[in-house]
Amino acid sequence: MINNKTILIVDDSAMIRRIVSQLVRQLGYQATAVENGQQGVETAIATGPDMIIMDIEMPVLDGIQATRQLKADQRTASIPVIFFTSLGSEENISQAKAVGGDGFLNKPICREELSKTVNSFFSQEMPQS
């Protein structure tokens, strides 16, 4: 099933961007990937993705700062931002929630967890018939 929904992946690791983009495509969504928060903000404003999967720790602009900018901009405020978190990063999780993070995925990424998280967000928008 190919879907017209686009997921923006923001991570400074080329390997993570490649793996997550591949998994997103396997789930039937379109994927766009950039390597830092500044590019993430610019790409989100330019393309209006349906969801953003954001790493927290990145150079140039980290995920917390990028999400703060996205949630403060009316053009991007309603886009769900799902954060990548590593185990033991409770402080990062509380910061991410404080700036408007909508969900969390653990690293290393698991296909089942990614599928469940992404599909649950998109199924919330589907009109019930």
C-alpha positions in Angstrom: 0.0 0.0 0.0 1.6 3.3 -1.1 0.5 6.3 0.9 0.7 9.9 0.1 1.9 10.7 3.6 5.5 12.0 4.0 7.7 11.5 7.0 10.7 13.8 7.5 13.6 12.1 9.2 16.1 14.4 11.0 19.2 12.7 12.2 22.9 13.5 12.0 23.8 9.8 11.4 23.8 8.8 7.7 23.2 5.2 8.7 20.2 6.0 10.8 18.7 8.2 8.1 19.2 5.4 5.6 17.7 2.7 7.8 14.7 4.7 9.0 14.0 6.0 5.4 14.0 2.4 4.2 11.7 1.3 7.0 9.3 4.2 6.4 9.1 3.3 2.7 8.5 -0.4 3.6 5.5 0.8 5.7 4.2 2.5 2.5 5.0 6.1 3.4 7.2 8.6 1.6 10.5 9.5 3.3 12.7 12.6 3.2 15.8 12.8 5.3 18.1 15.7 6.4 21.1 15.7 8.8 20.5 18.5 11.3 17.7 20.4 13.1 18.2 23.6 11.0 17.7 21.6 7.8 14.8 19.9 9.5 13.1 23.2 10.2 13.7 24.6 6.7 12.5 21.4 5.1 9.4 21.2 7.2 8.5 24.8 6.4 9.2 24.2 2.7 7.5 20.8 2.3 5.0 20.4 5.1 5.6 16.8 6.0 2.8 14.8 7.7 5.2 13.7 10.5 8.8 14.4 11.7 11.0 11.8 13.3 13.7 13.9 15.1 16.9 13.0 16.8 17.6 15.0 19.9 21.4 15.4 19.9 22.6 16.9 16.6 25.1 19.5 15.5 24.0 23.0 14.2 20.5 22.9 15.8 19.5 20.1 18.1 16.1 18.4 18.1 14.8 20.2 21.1 15.6 23.7 19.6 14.4 22.6 16.2 11.1 21.4 17.7 10.7 24.6 19.7 10.9 26.5 16.4 8.6 24.2 14.6 5.9 24.3 17.3 6.1 28.1 17.5 5.5 28.5 13.7 1.9 28.3 12.6 2.9 26.7 9.3 4.5 23.7 11.2 2.9 23.7 14.7 0.5 20.9 14.0 3.0 18.4 12.5 3.6 15.6 15.0 7.2 15.3 16.1 8.4 11.9 17.2 11.7 12.0 19.0 14.5 9.4 18.8 15.7 8.6 22.3 18.4 6.4 23.7 17.9 4.4 26.9 18.5 6.3 30.1 17.7 9.7 28.6 14.8 10.8 30.9 16.1 14.4 31.0 15.9 14.5 27.2 12.4 13.0 27.2 11.1 15.6 29.7 12.7 18.4 27.6 11.2 16.9 24.4 7.7 16.8 26.0 8.2 20.4 27.2 8.7 21.7 23.7 5.8 19.8 22.2 7.2 16.4 21.3 4.3 14.1 20.4 5.9 10.7 20.8 9.1 8.7 21.3 11.0 5.9 19.6 13.9 4.2 21.1 17.3 3.8 19.4 18.2 1.4 18.0 15.1 1.6 15.9 12.8 -1.4 15.8 10.6 -1.9 12.7 7.6 -3.0 14.8 7.9 0.0 17.2 8.2 2.4 14.3 5.2 0.9 12.5 3.0 1.0 15.6 4.0 4.6 16.5 3.6 6.0 12.9 0.4 4.1 12.2 -1.2 5.1 15.5 -0.7 8.8 14.7 -2.0 8.5 11.2 -5.0 6.4 12.2 -6.1 9.1 14.6 -6.7 11.4 11.7 -8.7 9.0 9.7 -12.5 9.7 9.8 -14.4 6.9 11.4 -17.0 5.4 9.0 
